[in-house]
Amino acid sequence: MEYVQERVATLHAFGEGAPDAPTDRAAVVVPMTEREYAGLAAERVLSELEALEPARVIVPLRAPAERVGAFREWLDGFDLPLETLWCDGPRVADLLADAGLDGERGKGRDVWLALGQALREEYVVVHDADTKSYSRDYVRRLLFPLANGFDFSKGYYARVENGQLYGRLFRLFYTPLVRALRDATPDSEFLGYMAAFRYALAGEFAATSDVVASLPLQRTWGLEVGTLAAAYDAVGVDRAAQVDLGSYEHDHRAVSGPTGLSDMSRSVGAALLRATEDHGVAVDYDALPDAYRRTAESYVERYAADAAFNGLSYDRGGERRQVRTYAESIAPPGPDDRLPSWDDTDLSPAAVVEAAHADARDAAAGDVTGSTDD
């Protein structure tokens, strides 16, 4: 246990439970895909939310049309003010295209669609549904800073499960990449802010609805990093906080494959590097991959010592191979395809809800097909 403060305010969980928080004025956004259907982790999340009694729960759903009816019936079985927003129907796609917002599908796009509806409440909480250790206290902890002088909060936790260290993309890619960027530009306040978050890739954050309305969002796996960068622009360093969520266990991904960590590293890296450039840092892309590798390899030795200290298993060779794989993803970020903030679009949240519900009704009746391309 420790009590160290970072560049952003850090609220520690020294005891059991959570402080009082305005859950009755909060919308909770829980993105799901078809793999969450009737799963134990998702069941736990929704059951815990029942006991929390938030003002609203919104589930942006990415799933094939033939799964939508059963998914909605399952979600309707929970005693929650819950709204399912199917994100992959033709009306939603046409609506986005007409607004000039068509593009790549992914978690960030789903969350963005749900946030428009969530803005009806004073506070908004976003978190994943694959958390095996989920507790209603997570929402209270994320909301507490918002009622006490802060406008944005981010969750953090240690990923230690099954006798080994997880959180590989954060440990072996994000953290050493930010360190390498800071070593080259030590006076960047923005990079100091990005380095201060103890689990920058956590899917759990909360903000006031005014702040949420001002955030542009990444469409895919860069969502978490892009949200941190956008929050820096919206609230600065002094009105951001991070909160200890304690024990945390959820699904693990393979390194390779279409939704593996190597693919995710490209999106995360692009989001981070674009934001770094946007905040006045000149990135040397010729030197950065080698600087990253040197830094990441030194981290491997540190994690090996930490694992040994705690009696955990640790695969130095496997972790070094991941570093080499991640290094290949470091490149200029390319075109900016972020979705605009809700403040900066003419698209109506009500129109999104109407289109999503109509698509879902047709899907349940077998009258429509959808796409779930990532």
C-alpha positions in Angstrom: 0.0 0.0 0.0 1.2 3.5 -0.8 0.0 7.1 -0.7 2.1 8.8 -3.4 0.6 11.7 -5.3 1.2 12.0 -9.1 1.1 15.0 -11.4 -2.7 14.5 -11.4 -4.6 14.1 -8.1 -4.5 10.4 -7.0 -7.2 9.1 -4.7 -6.2 5.8 -3.0 -8.4 3.0 -1.7 -7.0 2.6 1.8 -9.9 0.7 3.2 -13.0 -1.3 2.2 -16.0 0.2 0.4 -16.3 3.5 -1.4 -17.2 7.1 -0.5 -20.7 8.5 -1.1 -21.2 9.7 -4.6 -24.1 11.1 -6.8 -25.0 7.8 -8.5 -28.6 8.9 -8.8 -27.5 11.7 -11.1 -25.2 9.6 -13.3 -25.6 7.8 -16.6 -23.4 4.6 -16.9 -22.3 3.6 -20.4 -21.3 -0.1 -20.7 -20.3 -1.0 -24.3 -20.8 -4.6 -25.2 -20.2 -6.9 -28.1 -21.8 -10.3 -28.9 -19.2 -12.1 -26.8 -20.6 -10.5 -23.6 -24.1 -12.1 -24.2 -25.1 -13.9 -20.9 -21.5 -14.1 -19.8 -20.6 -14.4 -16.2 -18.6 -11.1 -16.1 -21.4 -9.1 -17.8 -24.0 -10.7 -15.5 -22.0 -9.6 -12.5 -21.6 -6.1 -13.9 -25.3 -5.7 -14.5 -26.3 -7.2 -11.2 -24.0 -4.9 -9.3 -25.5 -1.9 -11.2 -28.9 -3.0 -10.0 -27.9 -2.5 -6.4 -26.3 0.9 -7.3 -29.5 2.4 -8.8 -27.9 4.8 -11.3 -30.1 7.3 -13.1 -29.6 5.6 -16.5 -27.6 2.7 -18.0 -26.9 2.7 -21.7 -25.5 -0.3 -23.5 -24.1 0.5 -27.0 -24.2 -2.9 -28.6 -22.0 -4.2 -31.5 -23.4 -7.5 -32.6 -24.8 -9.2 -35.8 -28.5 -8.6 -36.5 -29.5 -12.1 -35.7 -28.3 -11.7 -32.1 -29.9 -8.4 -31.4 -33.4 -9.7 -30.3 -32.0 -12.2 -27.8 -29.5 -9.7 -26.5 -32.1 -7.1 -25.8 -34.3 -9.7 -24.1 -31.4 -10.7 -21.8 -30.6 -7.1 -20.9 -34.3 -6.4 -20.3 -34.2 -9.0 -17.5 -32.2 -6.8 -15.2 -34.0 -4.3 -12.9 -32.3 -1.3 -14.4 -33.3 1.9 -16.3 -31.4 0.3 -19.2 -31.4 1.3 -22.9 -29.9 -0.8 -25.6 -28.4 1.1 -28.5 -27.7 -1.2 -31.5 -24.8 0.5 -33.3 -24.6 -1.6 -36.5 -27.9 -1.2 -38.2 -28.5 0.5 -41.6 -30.4 3.5 -40.3 -27.6 4.4 -37.9 -25.0 3.9 -40.7 -27.0 6.2 -43.1 -27.5 8.8 -40.4 -23.7 9.0 -39.8 -23.0 9.0 -43.5 -25.4 11.9 -44.0 -23.6 13.8 -41.3 -20.2 13.1 -42.8 -19.3 10.8 -39.9 -19.1 7.4 -41.6 -15.9 5.5 -41.1 -14.2 2.7 -39.2 -16.3 0.9 -36.6 -15.0 0.0 -33.2 -15.4 0.4 -29.5 -14.9 4.2 -29.6 -17.6 4.7 -32.2 -20.0 2.7 -30.1 -19.2 4.7 -26.9 -19.5 8.0 -28.8 -23.0 7.0 -30.0 -24.1 6.3 -26.5 -22.6 9.4 -25.0 -25.0 11.6 -26.9 -27.9 10.0 -24.9 -25.9 9.9 -21.7 -25.5 13.7 -21.7 -29.1 14.0 -20.4 -27.6 13.3 -16.9 -25.3 15.5 -14.8 -22.5 12.9 -14.7 -21.4 10.2 -17.1 -19.4 7.0 -16.2 -18.0 4.7 -18.9 -16.6 1.2 -18.1 -16.2 -2.2 -19.7 -18.4 -5.3 -19.2 -15.7 -8.0 -19.1 -14.6 -7.4 -15.5 -14.8 -10.6 -13.5 -14.1 -8.8 -10.2 -16.5 -5.9 -10.9 -18.0 -4.0 -7.9 -20.6 -1.3 -7.7 -17.9 0.6 -5.7 -16.1 1.3 -9.0 -18.8 3.7 -10.0 -18.9 5.4 -6.7 -15.1 5.9 -6.7 -15.1 7.3 -10.2 -17.9 9.7 -9.4 -16.6 10.9 -6.1 -14.0 13.4 -7.6 -16.7 14.9 -9.8 -18.7 16.0 -6.7 -15.5 17.3 -5.0 -13.9 19.8 -7.3 -12.8 17.7 -10.3 -14.3 17.4 -13.7 -12.7 14.2 -15.0 -11.6 11.0 -13.3 -9.8 7.9 -14.5 -9.7 4.5 -12.9 -6.5 2.5 -12.2 -5.7 -0.9 -10.8 -3.0 -3.6 -10.7 -3.3 -6.4 -13.3 -1.9 -9.3 -11.3 -3.8 -12.6 -11.9 -3.1 -16.3 -12.0 0.3 -15.8 -10.5 1.6 -13.4 -13.1 1.6 -9.9 -14.4 -0.9 -8.8 -17.1 -1.6 -5.4 -18.5 1.0 -6.0 -21.1 0.1 -3.3 -23.6 0.2 -0.7 -20.9 3.4 -2.0 -19.2 5.4 -2.9 -22.3 4.1 -0.4 -24.9 2.4 2.7 -23.6 4.5 3.4 -20.5 8.0 3.0 -22.1 6.8 4.9 -25.3 5.7 7.9 -23.2 9.0 7.6 -21.2 10.9 7.7 -24.5 9.0 10.7 -25.7 9.5 12.5 -22.4 13.2 11.8 -22.4 13.4 13.6 -25.8 11.1 16.5 -24.6 11.3 16.7 -20.8 9.6 20.1 -20.5 6.3 19.0 -22.1 3.5 19.4 -19.5 1.2 17.3 -21.8 3.6 14.3 -21.7 4.0 14.7 -17.9 0.2 14.5 -17.6 0.0 11.5 -19.9 2.7 9.8 -17.9 1.0 10.4 -14.5 -1.9 8.0 -15.1 -1.2 4.7 -13.5 -3.3 2.7 -15.9 -3.8 5.0 -18.9 -5.4 2.1 -21.0 -8.1 1.4 -18.4 -11.6 1.6 -19.9 -13.0 3.2 -16.8 -13.5 7.0 -16.6 -16.1 9.5 -15.5 -16.7 13.2 -16.3 -19.3 15.9 -16.0 -21.7 16.0 -18.9 -20.3 19.3 -20.0 -16.8 17.8 -20.3 -18.1 14.7 -22.0 -19.9 16.9 -24.6 -16.6 18.6 -25.4 -14.6 15.4 -26.0 -13.7 14.2 -29.6 -13.3 10.4 -29.5 -11.2 7.8 -31.3 -13.2 5.3 -33.2 -11.3 2.1 -32.2 -8.7 0.9 -29.7 -7.2 4.3 -29.3 -10.3 5.4 -27.3 -8.7 5.4 -23.8 -5.6 7.3 -24.8 -7.5 9.7 -27.0 -9.9 10.4 -24.1 -7.1 11.2 -21.7 -5.6 13.7 -24.3 -9.0 15.3 -24.9 -9.6 15.6 -21.2 -6.3 17.5 -20.8 -7.6 20.1 -23.3 -11.0 20.2 -21.6 -10.0 20.4 -17.9 -6.3 20.7 -17.6 -4.1 19.0 -15.1 -5.5 20.4 -11.9 -9.1 19.3 -12.5 -8.3 15.7 -13.5 -8.0 12.9 -11.0 -7.3 9.2 -10.9 -8.9 6.7 -8.5 -7.9 3.4 -7.2 -10.3 0.7 -8.2 -8.5 -2.0 -6.2 -8.8 -5.6 -7.4 -9.5 -6.1 -11.1 -9.7 -9.1 -13.3 -10.9 -9.3 -16.8 -10.4 -11.1 -20.1 -6.9 -11.4 -21.7 -6.0 -11.0 -25.4 -3.5 -12.8 -27.5 -0.6 -10.7 -28.9 -1.4 -11.6 -32.6 -4.7 -11.8 -34.5 -7.2 -9.3 -35.7 -8.2 -8.1 -32.2 -4.9 -8.9 -30.5 -2.5 -6.7 -28.7 -0.3 -6.0 -31.8 -3.3 -4.6 -33.6 -4.3 -2.6 -30.6 -0.8 -1.2 -30.2 -1.1 0.5 -33.7 -4.3 2.3 -32.7 -3.0 3.2 -29.2 0.3 4.4 -30.7 -1.4 6.5 -33.4 -3.7 8.1 -30.8 -0.8 8.9 -28.5 1.5 10.2 -31.2 -1.1 12.4 -32.8 -2.0 13.9 -29.5 1.7 14.5 -28.7 2.1 16.3 -32.0 -1.0 18.3 -31.4 0.4 19.5 -28.2 3.5 21.0 -29.7 6.0 18.1 -29.5 8.1 17.4 -32.5 8.5 13.6 -32.7 11.6 12.1 -34.3 10.2 9.0 -35.9 13.6 7.8 -37.1 14.9 7.7 -33.6 11.8 6.9 -31.6 11.5 3.1 -32.3 15.1 2.5 -31.0 14.6 4.8 -28.0 11.3 2.9 -27.2 13.0 -0.5 -27.4 15.8 0.5 -25.1 13.4 1.9 -22.6 11.0 -1.1 -22.8 13.8 -3.6 -22.4 14.9 -1.9 -19.2 11.3 -2.2 -18.0 11.4 -5.9 -18.7 14.2 -6.3 -16.3 12.4 -4.2 -13.7 9.2 -6.3 -14.1 11.3 -9.5 -13.8 12.6 -8.3 -10.5 9.2 -7.3 -9.3 7.7 -10.6 -10.3 10.5 -12.5 -8.5 10.1 -10.3 -5.4 6.4 -11.4 -5.3 6.9 -15.1 -6.2 5.2 -14.6 -9.6 6.1 -16.4 -12.8 7.7 -14.2 -15.5 8.6 -14.9 -19.1 11.5 -12.5 -20.0 11.8 -13.9 -23.5 8.1 -13.6 -24.2 8.0 -10.0 -22.9 11.0 -9.1 -25.1 9.3 -10.5 -28.1 6.3 -8.4 -27.4 8.5 -5.3 -27.2 9.9 -6.1 -30.7 6.4 -6.6 -32.0 5.2 -3.3 -30.5 8.2 -1.4 -31.8 7.0 -2.2 -35.4 3.8 -0.2 -34.7 5.6 3.1 -34.0 5.0 5.3 -37.0 3.5 8.7 -37.9 -0.2 8.5 -37.0 -1.7 9.3 -40.4 -5.1 11.0 -41.0 -7.2 12.1 -38.1 -10.5 10.2 -38.3 -11.7 11.0 -34.7 -15.4 11.6 -34.2 -16.1 15.2 -33.2 -17.3 16.2 -29.8 -21.1 16.3 -29.4 -20.7 20.0 -29.0 -19.3 20.2 -32.5 -21.7 18.2 -34.4 -25.2 18.9 -35.7 -26.2 15.3 -35.3 -29.1 14.9 -32.8 -28.7 12.3 -30.1 -32.5 11.7 -30.3 -32.1 10.9 -34.0 -29.4 8.3 -33.2 -31.7 6.7 -30.6 -34.6 6.6 -33.0 -32.5 5.1 -35.8 -30.9 2.5 -33.4 -34.3 1.4 -32.0 -35.9 1.1 -35.4 -32.9 -0.9 -36.6 -33.2 -3.2 -33.6 -36.9 -3.7 -34.1 -36.3 -4.8 -37.7 -33.4 -7.0 -36.7 -35.5 -8.8 -34.1 -38.2 -9.3 -36.7 -35.6 -10.7 -39.2 -36.0 -7.8 -41.6 -32.5 -6.3 -41.5 -28.9 -7.3 -41.5 -26.1 -5.4 -39.9 -22.4 -5.1 -40.0 -19.9 -5.6 -37.2 -16.7 -4.7 -39.0 -14.0 -3.4 -36.6 
